[in-house]
């Protein structure tokens, strides 16, 4: 799938409401450590437009217009309506669902992970269709992506400082993962020892911490998008194959049933799992049945969205 540039004037208010809804889905995924907002963007058919839109602010044309204070021309050149609508949806999800998902992950982890497991498995099948030609290089790229994600999600969380510079750095690193399908920005925050810290900042409205973190995210997002956009234009199939591999490897983290081998206490006395292994459910009870149903629901949701998106795509000329 090539990047589809849409004129801003061609979209209606209902279209932007739909983009905001996609942003809400991305934000909901980003809150969960193990699910990538980039995966949701891929599933919802806006990934490549998102990357291209994020690249625009650093283009020479827009930089020249900005330096000459031609604000109107800058707004006309940047896909700001798309990014703004998406951002509103993402922020709405983060602020409305953070507490709910934090509680659900503590009380019903298998159910939450089951839904997302089904969602990611289905997304792998739908994204495979976007590779135009599979060959030795694309298969190798997918394998490399799978191994990289599998190793990354198995790393042990560490204790890190809570200084402003590290919060900023965490934002830079996490946002790069958030726009990569398969690598969860939230899980990167877990590895950096900052997931609970940032989640608490959201629920407690600690705006200073959130501003510092957001600045890091903004800089990381715009700069990393340059790399991804370049890769999509020159090595489209190989890039998509790597992203598919990242999603496959991430399934190690999303598997619903785990056994915790060891834990550590964070600075606030809360237990954080350090070593976990995936296991089969010990008994087939009502909760396991519900988990399987939720996995099927997640699987079905992706295929429904993909079917709708395929019908709305214009026929090739």
Rosetta silent file (secondary structure, phi, psi, omega in degrees, C-alpha in Angstrom):
SEQUENCE: XXXXXXXXXXXXXXXXXXXXXXXXXXXXXXXXXXXXXXXXXXXXXXXXXXXXXXXXXXXXXXXXXXXXXXXXXXXXXXXXXXXXXXXXXXXXXXXXXXXXXXXXXXXXXXXXXXXXXXXXXXXXXXXXXXXXXXXXXXXXXXXXXXXXXXXXXXXXXXXXXXXXXXXXXXXXXXXXXXXXXXXXXXXXXXXXXXXXXXXXXXXXXXXXXXXXXXXXXXXXXXXXXXXXXXXXXXXXXXXXXXXXXXXXXXXXXXXXXXXXXXXXXXXXXXXXXXXXXXXXXXXXXXXXXXXXXXXXXXXXXXXXXXXXXXXXXXXXX
SCORE:     score description
SCORE:     0.000 S_00000001
   1 L     0.000  120.869  178.677    0.000    0.000    0.000 S_00000001
   2 L   -83.615  161.812  179.311    1.473    3.300   -1.079 S_00000001
   3 L   -66.548  129.489 -179.216    1.009    6.508    0.868 S_00000001
   4 L  -106.095  109.230  179.986   -2.251    8.100   -0.123 S_00000001
   5 L   -85.990  128.479 -179.997   -2.156   11.836    0.098 S_00000001
   6 L  -115.828  136.342  176.055   -5.561   13.377    0.575 S_00000001
   7 L   -68.037  139.758 -175.967   -6.373   16.975    0.094 S_00000001
   8 H   -61.892  -34.673 -176.528   -7.488   18.506    3.328 S_00000001
   9 H   -73.003  -13.338 -177.558  -10.565   20.071    1.683 S_00000001
  10 H   -80.740   -9.059 -178.283  -11.787   16.663    0.485 S_00000001
  11 L   -98.434  142.538  179.006  -12.624   15.543    4.004 S_00000001
  12 L   -96.627  174.304  177.061  -15.873   16.307    5.770 S_00000001
  13 H   -60.594  -38.006  178.256  -16.524   16.861    9.475 S_00000001
  14 H   -63.845  -36.747  177.399  -17.724   13.255    9.676 S_00000001
  15 H   -61.723  -44.197 -179.333  -14.402   12.117    8.160 S_00000001
  16 H   -69.600  -30.818  174.288  -12.440   13.966   10.843 S_00000001
  17 H   -64.303  -37.594  177.216  -14.720   12.512   13.527 S_00000001
  18 H   -66.449  -37.451  176.992  -13.785    9.091   12.148 S_00000001
  19 H   -65.696  -40.338  177.235  -10.088    9.978   12.319 S_00000001
  20 H   -61.926  -37.389  178.049  -10.561   11.074   15.946 S_00000001
  21 H   -65.394  -38.644  175.802  -12.200    7.698   16.639 S_00000001
  22 H   -64.349  -39.171  175.622   -9.162    5.957   15.135 S_00000001
  23 H   -61.106  -38.022  178.164   -6.988    8.119   17.375 S_00000001
  24 H   -61.862  -42.549  178.155   -9.049    6.973   20.353 S_00000001
  25 H   -63.999  -39.988  177.727   -8.327    3.351   19.419 S_00000001
  26 H   -63.805  -43.931 -179.866   -4.609    4.158   19.099 S_00000001
  27 H   -63.306  -40.283  178.371   -4.580    5.904   22.486 S_00000001
  28 H   -62.384  -40.391  178.731   -6.357    2.981   24.135 S_00000001
  29 H   -67.498  -39.754 -176.853   -3.741    0.595   22.725 S_00000001
  30 H   -65.840  -25.204  179.850   -0.839    2.809   23.789 S_00000001
  31 H   -69.620  -27.770 -175.655   -2.000    2.748   27.428 S_00000001
  32 L   -88.894  122.523  179.783   -1.552   -1.041   27.553 S_00000001
  33 L   -73.925   98.086 -177.220    2.097   -2.194   27.929 S_00000001
  34 L   142.780  -16.918 -179.823    2.372   -4.760   25.163 S_00000001
  35 L  -118.829  133.701 -175.011    0.079   -3.314   22.488 S_00000001
  36 L   -98.038  136.180  172.416    1.293   -0.700   20.027 S_00000001
  37 H   -63.344  -29.474  175.730   -0.663    2.311   18.852 S_00000001
  38 H   -62.942  -35.528  175.754    1.212    1.822   15.600 S_00000001
  39 H   -60.998  -44.945  179.175   -0.455   -1.578   15.267 S_00000001
  40 H   -62.767  -40.484  178.717   -3.863    0.085   15.580 S_00000001
  41 H   -62.583  -38.360  177.543   -2.893    2.696   12.981 S_00000001
  42 H   -64.987  -46.873 -178.952   -1.901   -0.125   10.628 S_00000001
  43 H   -60.103  -40.760 -173.809   -5.155   -1.995   11.271 S_00000001
  44 L   -85.834    2.027  172.752   -7.238    1.146   10.734 S_00000001
  45 L    77.344   21.999 -177.943   -5.539    2.012    7.450 S_00000001
  46 L  -120.851    8.840 -170.460   -3.970    5.332    8.420 S_00000001
  47 H   -63.210  -50.630 -174.173   -0.402    4.308    9.226 S_00000001
  48 H   -71.619  -33.621  174.021    1.401    5.546    6.149 S_00000001
  49 H   -65.412  -37.224  177.454   -0.563    8.805    5.994 S_00000001
  50 H   -60.839  -48.282 -179.349    0.328    9.322    9.660 S_00000001
  51 H   -62.366  -44.862 -179.435    4.050    8.848    8.993 S_00000001
  52 H   -64.873  -38.112  179.040    3.990   11.131    5.958 S_00000001
  53 H   -66.300  -36.570  179.225    2.044   13.807    7.872 S_00000001
  54 H   -71.732  -23.621  178.348    4.557   13.683   10.724 S_00000001
  55 H   -74.776  -27.155 -170.585    7.407   14.178    8.274 S_00000001
  56 H   -57.109  -42.821 -176.185    5.995   17.404    6.859 S_00000001
  57 L   -58.106  -22.781 -178.980    7.001   19.858    9.645 S_00000001
  58 L  -101.493   11.452  176.520   10.705   19.206    8.949 S_00000001
  59 L   -73.737  149.733 -177.882   10.484   19.601    5.159 S_00000001
  60 H   -60.413  -37.897 -179.627   12.596   22.422    3.705 S_00000001
  61 H   -60.073  -47.580 -176.728    9.533   24.050    2.154 S_00000001
  62 H   -72.307  -35.193  177.069    7.674   24.308    5.447 S_00000001
  63 H   -62.428  -42.222  178.760   10.778   25.401    7.366 S_00000001
  64 H   -63.654  -42.548  179.010   11.277   28.251    4.874 S_00000001
  65 H   -63.387  -40.851 -179.590    7.629   29.290    5.166 S_00000001
  66 H   -66.038  -40.978  179.950    7.832   29.201    8.983 S_00000001
  67 H   -65.612  -26.181  177.393   11.014   31.286    9.050 S_00000001
  68 L   -93.978    9.208  176.818    9.233   33.880    6.903 S_00000001
  69 L    57.677   34.797  176.411    6.242   33.795    9.301 S_00000001
  70 L   -93.202   74.550 -172.401    3.864   32.686    6.532 S_00000001
  71 H   -63.085  -41.181 -178.667    1.564   30.917    8.953 S_00000001
  72 H   -61.334  -43.596  179.275   -1.342   30.571    6.524 S_00000001
  73 H   -66.996  -35.612  176.990    0.870   28.882    3.941 S_00000001
  74 H   -61.709  -46.426 -179.431    2.336   26.604    6.618 S_00000001
  75 H   -64.574  -33.227  178.265   -1.133   25.445    7.665 S_00000001
  76 H   -70.952  -30.611 -177.125   -2.069   24.836    4.034 S_00000001
  77 H   -85.285  -24.541 -177.821    1.053   22.723    3.485 S_00000001
  78 L   -97.504  140.418  179.142    0.784   20.659    6.684 S_00000001
  79 L   -79.504   58.481 -170.687   -1.887   17.991    7.143 S_00000001
  80 H   -72.095  -29.638  178.835   -2.804   19.595   10.467 S_00000001
  81 H   -64.764  -40.845  177.863   -6.514   18.696   10.395 S_00000001
  82 H   -63.626  -51.196 -178.232   -5.620   15.011   10.186 S_00000001
  83 H   -64.631  -39.055  179.782   -2.974   15.228   12.913 S_00000001
  84 H   -65.034  -44.839  179.117   -5.173   17.411   15.118 S_00000001
  85 H   -63.140  -43.040  179.599   -8.164   15.076   14.877 S_00000001
  86 H   -64.113  -43.649 -179.861   -5.965   12.061   15.554 S_00000001
  87 H   -62.375  -39.699  178.072   -4.282   13.793   18.504 S_00000001
  88 H   -61.167  -43.530  179.250   -7.618   14.711   20.068 S_00000001
  89 H   -64.938  -41.773  179.754   -8.714   11.078   19.898 S_00000001
  90 H   -62.973  -47.907 -179.444   -5.433    9.795   21.351 S_00000001
  91 H   -64.527  -38.594  178.939   -5.483   12.250   24.272 S_00000001
  92 H   -61.449  -41.412  179.413   -9.162   11.542   24.962 S_00000001
  93 H   -66.140  -44.296 -177.131   -8.419    7.817   25.209 S_00000001
  94 H   -62.090  -44.954 -176.187   -5.390    8.288   27.449 S_00000001
  95 H   -77.858  -25.645 -178.889   -7.176   10.546   29.925 S_00000001
  96 H   -92.741  -27.707 -173.424  -10.458    8.603   29.982 S_00000001
  97 H  -106.207  -10.414 -175.994   -9.166    5.021   29.868 S_00000001
  98 H   -56.044  -49.344 -177.780   -5.911    5.186   31.851 S_00000001
  99 H   -66.145  -42.493 -178.580   -7.559    4.472   35.210 S_00000001
 100 H   -62.869  -48.427 -178.221   -9.896    1.814   33.785 S_00000001
 101 H   -68.766  -34.322  176.797   -7.156   -0.092   31.957 S_00000001
 102 H   -61.340  -43.540  179.135   -4.791    0.219   34.927 S_00000001
 103 H   -69.655  -41.332 -178.717   -7.449   -1.384   37.118 S_00000001
 104 H   -64.815  -37.698  179.569   -8.419   -3.999   34.511 S_00000001
 105 H   -67.305  -28.157  178.477   -4.804   -5.091   34.042 S_00000001
 106 H   -79.886  -43.198 -172.682   -4.518   -5.637   37.792 S_00000001
 107 H   -92.445  -33.647 -177.407   -7.856   -7.407   38.319 S_00000001
 108 L  -134.699   57.087 -174.529   -8.542   -9.128   34.975 S_00000001
 109 H   -59.982  -42.089 -176.852   -5.198   -9.344   33.140 S_00000001
 110 H   -62.505  -35.640 -179.295   -6.014  -12.493   31.144 S_00000001
 111 H   -69.951  -42.838  179.458   -9.205  -10.930   29.755 S_00000001
 112 H   -64.534  -48.384 -178.436   -7.480   -7.716   28.667 S_00000001
 113 H   -65.121  -34.007 -179.682   -4.547   -9.543   27.098 S_00000001
 114 H   -61.631  -45.313  179.668   -6.871  -12.028   25.347 S_00000001
 115 H   -60.198  -47.005 -178.055   -8.704   -9.273   23.510 S_00000001
 116 H   -71.257  -29.961  177.162   -5.482   -7.644   22.371 S_00000001
 117 H   -62.719  -48.036  177.528   -3.928  -11.010   21.484 S_00000001
 118 H   -61.193  -38.498  179.989   -6.770  -11.734   19.075 S_00000001
 119 H   -63.715  -46.044 -177.781   -6.522   -8.214   17.728 S_00000001
 120 H   -70.525  -40.037  178.230   -2.786   -8.425   16.989 S_00000001
 121 H   -59.307  -46.322  179.475   -2.999  -11.931   15.459 S_00000001
 122 H   -64.100  -37.147 -178.801   -5.702  -10.757   13.066 S_00000001
 123 H   -65.309  -32.217  177.685   -3.738   -7.610   12.242 S_00000001
 124 H   -60.921  -45.102 -179.581   -0.757   -9.746   11.173 S_00000001
 125 H   -65.618  -37.548 -178.795   -2.920  -11.517    8.577 S_00000001
 126 H   -73.033  -36.332 -177.704   -4.376   -8.255    7.270 S_00000001
 127 H   -74.569  -28.290  178.273   -1.021   -6.470    7.022 S_00000001
 128 H   -54.265  -34.515 -178.285    0.595   -9.393    5.149 S_00000001
 129 L   -65.807  -16.918 -176.646   -1.569   -8.431    2.165 S_00000001
 130 L   -84.859   -6.918  171.752    0.201   -5.071    1.978 S_00000001
 131 L   -85.091  117.647 -174.139    3.481   -6.644    0.919 S_00000001
 132 L   -71.169  -36.652 -177.722    3.263   -6.630   -2.870 S_00000001
 133 L  -144.527  118.481  177.645    5.925   -9.253   -3.487 S_00000001
 134 L   -88.886  135.356  178.078    7.367  -11.735   -1.010 S_00000001
 135 L  -150.287 -170.132 -177.647   10.920  -12.895   -1.632 S_00000001
 136 H   -58.209  -42.260 -177.104   14.091  -13.896    0.174 S_00000001
 137 H   -68.371  -42.710 -179.659   14.754  -10.337    1.392 S_00000001
 138 H   -68.478  -38.728  176.647   11.229   -9.712    2.705 S_00000001
 139 H   -63.725  -42.124  178.562   11.118  -13.092    4.477 S_00000001
 140 H   -63.124  -39.959  179.242   14.507  -12.348    6.052 S_00000001
 141 H   -63.486  -41.203  179.149   13.286   -8.897    7.128 S_00000001
 142 H   -64.646  -39.963  179.088   10.201  -10.421    8.761 S_00000001
 143 H   -65.196  -43.265  178.420   12.353  -12.958   10.630 S_00000001
 144 H   -61.261  -44.672  178.370   14.717  -10.217   11.859 S_00000001
 145 H   -61.145  -40.925  179.223   11.755   -8.147   13.048 S_00000001
 146 H   -62.518  -47.240 -178.777   10.266  -11.151   14.837 S_00000001
 147 H   -64.315  -42.496 -179.488   13.510  -11.966   16.650 S_00000001
 148 H   -61.179  -45.442 -179.887   14.096   -8.321   17.608 S_00000001
 149 H   -68.239  -40.680 -178.877   10.612   -7.938   19.095 S_00000001
 150 H   -60.294  -43.109  179.735   10.736  -11.333   20.828 S_00000001
 151 H   -69.620  -43.121 -176.685   13.997  -10.441   22.573 S_00000001
 152 H   -61.052  -46.161 -176.460   12.909   -6.881   23.410 S_00000001
 153 L   -72.462  -10.246  177.307    9.640   -7.852   25.100 S_00000001
 154 L   -95.212    0.347 -179.135   11.526  -10.414   27.197 S_00000001
 155 L   -70.227  158.380 -176.294   13.907   -7.879   28.717 S_00000001
 156 L   -92.645  131.856  176.564   13.813   -7.175   32.450 S_00000001
 157 L   -60.156  149.568 -179.550   12.492   -3.810   33.729 S_00000001
 158 L  -123.138  162.335  174.824   15.057   -1.588   35.433 S_00000001
 159 L   -91.213  131.139 -175.707   14.990    1.125   38.080 S_00000001
 160 L  -135.590  163.510 -178.200   15.776    4.551   36.656 S_00000001
 161 L   -69.075  160.760  178.356   15.882    8.184   37.873 S_00000001
 162 L  -108.673   21.743  178.435   12.827   10.440   37.980 S_00000001
 163 L   -71.352  159.027 -176.216   14.713   13.575   36.936 S_00000001
 164 H   -59.676  -39.518 -177.090   13.300   15.831   34.208 S_00000001
 165 H   -63.928  -34.916 -178.632   16.031   14.909   31.707 S_00000001
 166 H   -78.034  -32.850  174.811   15.235   11.200   31.989 S_00000001
 167 H   -62.454  -42.434  177.213   11.480   11.803   31.703 S_00000001
 168 H   -61.671  -47.602  179.908   12.216   13.761   28.501 S_00000001
 169 H   -62.568  -38.528  177.958   14.490   10.962   27.199 S_00000001
 170 H   -61.247  -39.038  177.403   11.855    8.358   28.052 S_00000001
 171 H   -63.639  -42.709  179.254    9.368   10.275   25.907 S_00000001
 172 H   -60.103  -47.010 -176.357   11.788   10.352   22.968 S_00000001
 173 H   -72.053  -44.828 -175.313   12.438    6.597   23.158 S_00000001
 174 H   -65.427  -38.481 -176.542    8.873    5.483   23.941 S_00000001
 175 H   -67.352  -31.537  176.530    7.234    7.468   21.134 S_00000001
 176 H   -62.169  -39.506  178.023    9.496    5.806   18.566 S_00000001
 177 H   -71.362  -35.573 -177.154    8.168    2.458   19.767 S_00000001
 178 H   -62.432  -30.006 -179.998    4.587    3.713   19.874 S_00000001
 179 L   -95.840    4.809  173.586    4.543    4.342   16.124 S_00000001
 180 L   -99.522  116.644  175.715    6.173    0.993   15.358 S_00000001
 181 L   -56.925  133.017  177.014    3.582   -1.791   15.000 S_00000001
 182 L    97.219  -30.294  178.135    4.427   -4.609   17.399 S_00000001
 183 L  -104.537  114.558 -175.126    6.710   -2.643   19.733 S_00000001
 184 L   -82.300  126.077  174.759    4.681   -1.083   22.521 S_00000001
 185 H   -62.238  -36.269  178.475    5.703    2.361   23.731 S_00000001
 186 H   -64.875  -38.145  179.139    4.103    1.549   27.058 S_00000001
 187 H   -69.442  -35.144  174.968    6.213   -1.585   27.380 S_00000001
 188 H   -60.950  -38.342  175.875    9.350    0.426   26.599 S_00000001
 189 H   -64.116  -35.639  175.940    8.318    2.663   29.492 S_00000001
 190 H   -62.279  -45.598  179.509    8.032   -0.485   31.638 S_00000001
 191 H   -62.031  -35.942  179.556   11.591   -1.436   30.656 S_00000001
 192 L   -81.406   -1.825  179.908   12.743    2.095   31.490 S_00000001
 193 L    73.763   25.369 -174.466   10.967    1.886   34.848 S_00000001
 194 L  -124.488    7.111 -178.088    8.650    4.776   33.987 S_00000001
 195 H   -65.420  -54.460 -179.575    5.301    3.172   33.055 S_00000001
 196 H   -63.211  -35.655 -178.381    3.658    3.495   36.472 S_00000001
 197 H   -63.285  -46.639 -179.858    5.261    6.916   36.950 S_00000001
 198 H   -71.206  -38.881  178.680    3.780    8.335   33.726 S_00000001
 199 H   -63.519  -39.732  176.421    0.439    6.584   34.261 S_00000001
 200 H   -65.680  -35.351  177.234    0.224    8.104   37.750 S_00000001
 201 H   -63.245  -35.763  177.814    1.041   11.505   36.253 S_00000001
 202 H   -68.298  -50.319 -176.618   -1.956   11.078   33.939 S_00000001
 203 H   -69.190  -29.321 -179.329   -4.376    9.969   36.651 S_00000001
 204 L   -96.314    3.124  178.823   -3.112   12.596   39.139 S_00000001
 205 L    56.169   45.127  175.482   -2.998   15.391   36.520 S_00000001
 206 L   -83.457   83.890 -169.228    0.708   16.051   37.127 S_00000001
 207 H   -69.070  -28.363  178.916    0.927   18.434   34.165 S_00000001
 208 H   -63.216  -48.824  177.462    4.591   19.400   34.663 S_00000001
 209 H   -61.209  -41.929 -178.713    5.711   15.799   34.255 S_00000001
 210 H   -66.601  -35.555  178.266    3.315   15.316   31.347 S_00000001
 211 H   -66.587  -45.085  179.031    4.591   18.445   29.572 S_00000001
 212 H   -61.831  -44.803  179.272    8.224   17.321   29.892 S_00000001
 213 H   -63.366  -42.162 -178.834    7.296   13.826   28.682 S_00000001
 214 H   -65.401  -37.049  177.573    5.202   15.260   25.821 S_00000001
 215 H   -61.801  -43.637  176.425    8.073   17.464   24.638 S_00000001
 216 H   -61.783  -41.798  178.585   10.265   14.383   24.389 S_00000001
 217 H   -61.823  -44.093 -178.018    7.493   12.554   22.529 S_00000001
 218 H   -61.210  -46.006  179.995    7.056   15.430   20.091 S_00000001
 219 H   -66.707  -44.409  178.953   10.738   15.636   19.197 S_00000001
 220 H   -63.541  -38.420 -177.532   11.104   11.856   18.936 S_00000001
 221 H   -64.024  -50.435 -176.202    7.930   11.555   16.847 S_00000001
 222 H   -67.072  -40.564 -177.544    8.855   14.124   14.200 S_00000001
 223 H   -73.301  -41.731 -179.066   12.471   12.993   13.851 S_00000001
 224 H   -69.290  -30.264  178.268   11.767    9.239   13.779 S_00000001
 225 H   -62.383  -30.417  177.620    8.981    9.781   11.237 S_00000001
 226 H   -61.037  -43.219 -178.825   11.624   11.080    8.815 S_00000001
 227 H   -66.007  -47.482 -178.088   13.383    7.720    8.947 S_00000001
 228 H   -63.820  -42.592  179.208   10.199    5.678    8.572 S_00000001
 229 H   -60.980  -40.962  178.160    8.916    7.829    5.711 S_00000001
 230 H   -63.203  -42.345 -179.992   12.206    7.439    3.858 S_00000001
 231 H   -65.530  -41.631  179.595   12.108    3.678    4.336 S_00000001
 232 H   -62.078  -38.945 -177.566    8.507    3.423    3.104 S_00000001
 233 H   -71.912  -34.893 -173.645    9.315    5.346   -0.071 S_00000001
 234 H  -102.142  -30.661 -177.300   12.453    3.402   -0.960 S_00000001
 235 L  -135.388   58.900 -171.600   12.001   -0.043    0.621 S_00000001
 236 H   -57.528  -55.879 -174.295    8.242   -0.372    1.059 S_00000001
 237 H   -65.064  -39.994  179.493    7.852   -4.170    1.085 S_00000001
 238 H   -65.278  -41.330  179.709   10.946   -4.794    3.241 S_00000001
 239 H   -63.207  -45.700  178.673    9.806   -2.134    5.740 S_00000001
 240 H   -63.396  -37.564  178.890    6.311   -3.621    5.987 S_00000001
 241 H   -62.802  -41.544  176.586    7.842   -7.097    6.386 S_00000001
 242 H   -61.435  -43.336 -179.482    9.932   -5.874    9.328 S_00000001
 243 H   -64.398  -37.145  175.737    6.818   -4.345   10.903 S_00000001
 244 H   -62.348  -43.402  177.816    4.953   -7.633   10.455 S_00000001
 245 H   -60.348  -39.684  178.585    7.830   -9.389   12.213 S_00000001
 246 H   -61.141  -38.854  178.920    7.644   -6.914   15.080 S_00000001
 247 H   -68.202  -40.443  178.687    3.966   -7.754   15.552 S_00000001
 248 H   -62.490  -47.188 -179.307    4.673  -11.500   15.474 S_00000001
 249 H   -63.582  -30.761 -177.630    7.454  -11.187   18.051 S_00000001
 250 H   -70.199  -15.097 -179.715    5.298   -9.035   20.319 S_00000001
 251 H   -61.480  -23.631  176.028    2.853  -11.928   20.794 S_00000001
 252 H   -58.339  -40.252 -178.577    5.281  -13.236   23.422 S_00000001
 253 H   -77.481  -32.534 -171.695    4.349  -10.292   25.646 S_00000001
 254 H   -86.524  -10.880  179.693    0.615  -10.307   24.877 S_00000001
 255 L   -52.305  128.261 -169.186   -0.010  -14.009   25.651 S_00000001
 256 L   -67.506  -31.321 -172.201   -2.767  -13.885   28.302 S_00000001
 257 L  -108.591  121.737 -176.719   -1.581  -16.552   30.757 S_00000001
 258 E  -134.921  155.525  171.769    1.704  -16.099   32.562 S_00000001
 259 E  -117.402  125.400 -179.241    3.519  -17.364   35.616 S_00000001
 260 E   -85.672  122.588 -178.385    5.583  -14.815   37.541 S_00000001
 261 E   -90.920  -34.028  178.986    8.934  -16.209   38.610 S_00000001
 262 E  -155.570  155.281 -179.514   10.290  -13.156   40.416 S_00000001
 263 E  -135.118  164.469  170.748    9.315   -9.566   41.247 S_00000001
 264 E  -129.943  161.318  176.270   10.906   -6.360   42.469 S_00000001
 265 E   -99.542  132.164  175.793    9.497   -3.479   44.484 S_00000001
 266 L   -80.057 -173.620 -176.290    9.442   -0.043   42.904 S_00000001
 267 L   -65.403  -16.962 -178.248   10.080    3.172   44.857 S_00000001
 268 L  -103.890    8.763  176.596    6.471    3.204   46.024 S_00000001
 269 L    86.044    3.778  179.981    6.442   -0.370   47.314 S_00000001
 270 L   -84.405  142.876  179.798    4.445   -1.818   44.420 S_00000001
 271 E   -78.628  133.533  176.289    5.453   -5.211   43.041 S_00000001
 272 E  -121.375  122.406  178.036    6.708   -5.294   39.450 S_00000001
 273 E   -61.562  133.898  179.069    7.092   -8.675   37.691 S_00000001
 274 E  -104.546  -49.669  179.143   10.692   -9.196   36.569 S_00000001
 275 E  -119.242  125.317  177.470   10.664  -12.716   35.154 S_00000001
 276 E  -134.464  147.595  174.477    7.552  -14.242   33.609 S_00000001
 277 E  -124.792  145.127  177.421    6.955  -17.311   31.472 S_00000001
 278 E   -77.040  136.674  179.965    3.979  -18.009   29.231 S_00000001
 279 L  -134.178  165.678  170.774    1.861  -20.953   30.315 S_00000001
 280 L   -82.107  151.734  177.821   -1.371  -22.645   29.296 S_00000001
 281 L   -58.041  132.657 -175.157   -4.386  -21.899   31.511 S_00000001
 282 L   -62.662  -35.350  177.851   -4.251  -24.354   34.442 S_00000001
 283 L  -138.640  151.905  176.403   -7.986  -25.160   34.228 S_00000001
 284 L   -92.299   96.390 -179.387  -10.678  -24.507   31.663 S_00000001
 285 L  -118.152 -168.671 -176.574  -13.151  -22.442   33.666 S_00000001
 286 H   -62.853  -38.061 -178.854  -15.579  -19.603   32.983 S_00000001
 287 H   -66.163  -38.816  177.544  -12.829  -16.978   32.924 S_00000001
 288 H   -64.481  -41.027  178.500  -10.856  -18.920   30.310 S_00000001
 289 H   -61.659  -43.387  178.305  -14.006  -19.253   28.211 S_00000001
 290 H   -64.097  -40.023  179.135  -14.608  -15.496   28.426 S_00000001
 291 H   -61.245  -42.580  178.976  -10.962  -14.864   27.531 S_00000001
 292 H   -64.927  -39.214  177.401  -11.277  -17.013   24.411 S_00000001
 293 H   -62.833  -43.140  179.504  -14.465  -15.185   23.418 S_00000001
 294 H   -64.762  -36.607  176.711  -12.707  -11.832   23.852 S_00000001
 295 H   -63.324  -41.712  177.882   -9.791  -13.051   21.710 S_00000001
 296 H   -66.588  -35.881  177.271  -12.263  -14.001   18.987 S_00000001
 297 H   -63.831  -46.567  177.716  -13.957  -10.615   19.341 S_00000001
 298 H   -59.697  -40.904  178.577  -10.613   -8.846   18.915 S_00000001
 299 H   -62.743  -45.497 -177.560   -9.876  -11.043   15.890 S_00000001
 300 H   -67.540  -37.013 -179.374  -13.285  -10.306   14.352 S_00000001
 301 H   -59.514  -43.769 -178.853  -13.028   -6.553   14.981 S_00000001
 302 H   -63.561  -45.472 -178.796   -9.832   -6.327   12.922 S_00000001
 303 H   -68.470  -32.559  175.544  -11.263   -8.259    9.989 S_00000001
 304 H   -64.723  -46.943  178.970  -14.446   -6.179   10.087 S_00000001
 305 H   -62.891  -39.697 -179.663  -12.428   -2.951   10.020 S_00000001
 306 H   -66.875  -38.553  178.612  -10.215   -4.294    7.239 S_00000001
 307 H   -64.727  -44.232  179.058  -13.258   -5.306    5.174 S_00000001
 308 H   -62.406  -44.599 -179.376  -14.837   -1.868    5.600 S_00000001
 309 H   -63.173  -39.692 -179.263  -11.566   -0.136    4.700 S_00000001
 310 H   -65.498  -37.847  178.695  -11.126   -2.327    1.594 S_00000001
 311 H   -69.312  -28.187 -178.244  -14.610   -1.493    0.344 S_00000001
 312 H   -85.095  -15.070  179.108  -13.987    2.223    0.774 S_00000001
 313 L   -69.637  135.354  178.991  -10.684    2.176   -1.135 S_00000001
 314 L   -66.227  146.132  179.442  -11.047    3.482   -4.675 S_00000001
 315 L   -68.241  145.547  179.665  -10.652    0.959   -7.460 S_00000001
 316 L   -62.693  143.085 -176.946   -7.334    1.161   -9.312 S_00000001
 317 L   -72.580    0.000    0.000   -7.462    3.296  -12.451 S_00000001
